[in-house]
Amino acid sequence: MEALSPFELDVARLLVETLHLEHLQPKDLQPEDPLFGEGLGLDSIDALELALAISKAYGFQLRSEDKENRRIFASLRALSQHIAQQRTR
């Protein structure tokens, strides 16, 4: 089990709290596990909710038409890295 970086843990907390994933603890998420499909099983509505929470927490918007969304939302690590690069807060 790979440990999360402190920032990945922050993003994991945001994900768990935003999507009301009470059955999960942020520290138990694996950084490379997929967020959609076989991984956490998130769907497009979850992605929209998460994008709104990221906008409020980190000061930038994820756009639904962005061709990079599949890569950005591939895993907790990919999402965390994208937020770290784009955030204004």
Phi and psi in degrees as a GROMACS rama.xvg file:
@    title "Ramachandran Plot"
@    xaxis  label "Phi"
@    yaxis  label "Psi"
@TYPE xy
-83.9942  136.083  GLU-2
-76.8681  147.184  ALA-3
-83.2865  146.012  LEU-4
-70.2735  163.246  SER-5
-56.5478  -40.1256  PRO-6
-70.44  -39.8678  PHE-7
-60.1549  -37.898  GLU-8
-64.713  -39.3694  LEU-9
-60.7396  -45.6011  ASP-10
-67.0243  -38.3349  VAL-11
-61.8447  -41.2316  ALA-12
-60.9812  -44.8418  ARG-13
-59.6729  -44.5391  LEU-14
-61.9774  -50.2569  LEU-15
-63.4271  -44.1696  VAL-16
-69.3858  -44.3264  GLU-17
-63.4546  -42.1621  THR-18
-95.8382  7.13724  LEU-19
52.5008  49.3597  HIS-20
-89.9115  66.0688  LEU-21
-59.4717  -24.3166  GLU-22
-76.6871  -6.14495  HIS-23
-116.719  145.749  LEU-24
-103.875  135.224  GLN-25
-52.4633  -38.8648  PRO-26
-67.4078  -16.752  LYS-27
-89.1899  -8.54949  ASP-28
-71.8092  143.423  LEU-29
-95.4807  134.111  GLN-30
-62.461  -27.9859  PRO-31
-102.813  -2.12139  GLU-32
-67.8309  141.365  ASP-33
-63.1585  144.872  PRO-34
-83.1964  -28.5338  LEU-35
-111.893  165.089  PHE-36
64.2785  -125.271  GLY-37
-62.6339  -22.7871  GLU-38
-75.0289  -114.635  GLY-39
-74.1518  -14.8596  LEU-40
76.8319  25.7924  GLY-41
-68.9206  158.68  LEU-42
-125.907  -175.343  ASP-43
-64.31  -32.829  SER-44
-66.033  -41.7347  ILE-45
-59.7807  -40.6826  ASP-46
-62.6617  -40.4794  ALA-47
-64.9211  -44.5997  LEU-48
-62.2013  -42.8904  GLU-49
-66.5109  -40.7318  LEU-50
-61.3957  -39.5176  ALA-51
-65.4654  -43.8726  LEU-52
-63.7878  -39.113  ALA-53
-64.1628  -41.86  ILE-54
-59.1929  -45.6797  SER-55
-67.6189  -40.8641  LYS-56
-79.4279  -35.3261  ALA-57
-119.482  -1.09622  TYR-58
76.9563  24.4907  GLY-59
-146.452  160.318  PHE-60
-107.034  139.252  GLN-61
-96.1829  128.179  LEU-62
-96.5312  137.536  ARG-63
-64.9987  -26.8421  SER-64
-89.2685  1.81795  GLU-65
-65.1744  124.593  ASP-66
-67.5841  -15.0492  LYS-67
-89.2442  -0.809018  GLU-68
-57.5828  -37.7778  ASN-69
-60.2168  -41.2363  ARG-70
-72.1635  -44.7052  ARG-71
-59.7439  -44.2732  ILE-72
-94.2828  16.0019  PHE-73
-63.6342  -39.228  ALA-74
-156.18  169.447  SER-75
-60.1695  -41.0691  LEU-76
-63.9805  -46.0824  ARG-77
-62.3254  -43.1332  ALA-78
-64.6173  -43.8897  LEU-79
-62.1938  -42.1954  SER-80
-64.5658  -40.9731  GLN-81
-64.915  -44.1227  HIS-82
-61.202  -45.2339  ILE-83
-59.2051  -35.9669  ALA-84
-76.5414  -31.2178  GLN-85
-101.5  -18.4758  GLN-86
-65.0917  149.95  ARG-87
-112.739  -6.2453  THR-88
